[in-house]
Amino acid sequence: MHSEVSVALSPQQEFRFDLEGQEPLSNEAARRWLDEQFTQLECEPLRASGKVLLADKVLVVAQAAGLARLSDPQWGQAFAKAASAALSKPVVRVDVQAMAVTF
């Protein structure tokens, strides 16, 4: 089965992370990694209620990571593995400009 995470920062900047043959993270490990990055990158919840949905967390972590972190192959691959495992989807597309996560 095809497994990939793509992150579009803009129409000209897109990152694709192929997860084929990669050891998947457990859902718990993926959530923990995203939580750590959310805190480390000083992300803010998207919703006024303060509630953070998993898709929102993936989106704001990608946004805060930006070009610098997504260009780092090690960080980018870790992000992709965490996003895929946390959302329980083999194919994930994060469009930062449109503020959307699709499967």
N, C-alpha and C positions, 0 to 999 in steps of 0.2 A: 504494500500500500504506500502511495506517495505521501510524504510528510515534509512540510515546508512552512516556514514563517517568513512573511515579507513585511517590511516596514517602509512606508513611503513618507519621507519628511516633506517632500514637495514633488511636483511632477518630474523634476529633473534628478531628484535624489531618492533612490530606492535601494534597499538592502534586501537580499534574499539569503536565507539560511536553510540549507538542505539538511534535514534531520534523518535521512535514510541511513540505516546502519548504526545510528547513535543509540547508546543506552538511554532509555527514557527515564525521566525523573518520576518519582512518586508524586501524587497530587499534593501530599503534605509538604514534601521537600520543595516543590515548585512554589507553593503558596508562601512558604517561609522565605525563599529567595526573593520573591517579589516584594514581600513585606520589608525585608532588609533594604532593598534598593529604594523602595518608596520612602523610607525614613532617611536613608543616606543621601538621596538626591533632593531631600526636602520638598517632596511633592505635596500638593494640596488636593483635597477631594474635589471632584467636579460638581457634586451636588450640594446645594445649600443646606441640606439636612445633615451633611457630614458623612452620610453612608457611602461606602466605597464598594462598588460591585467589582468582581474580578476583572471583567472586561475594561472597566474604568481604570483599574490599577495598571493593567497591561498598557493601556493607552497613555496614561500620564507618566509612567516610567519610561516608555519609549520617547515621549516628548521631552522629558527632562534629560534623558541620556544624550539626545541630539547626535549630531555628526561625530563628535569626538569619541563617544563610547561605542556607538554602533559601528564605527570604522575599526574598532579593536576586535579582531577575529575571536578572541577568547571571550570577551564580554558579550559580544553579539550572539555567539553560539549559546552561551549560558542563558541569555535572555530568551532566545528562541525555544530552547528546551523547556524553560520555566513557563513561558506563555502557552505552548502547546499542551503541556501536562496540566497546568492549572485550569485551562479552559476545556480540557478533555477533547481536543479537536486536533486531527492530524494536519490540517491546513488552516492557517490563520493569516489574515491580512490586516495590518494595522495601518490606517491612513491618518496620520497625525494632522494634516491640514484640514481634512474633513471631519476630524474628531470621531472616527468610526473604526470599529473592529468588526470584521466579517469573517465568516467561516466557509 
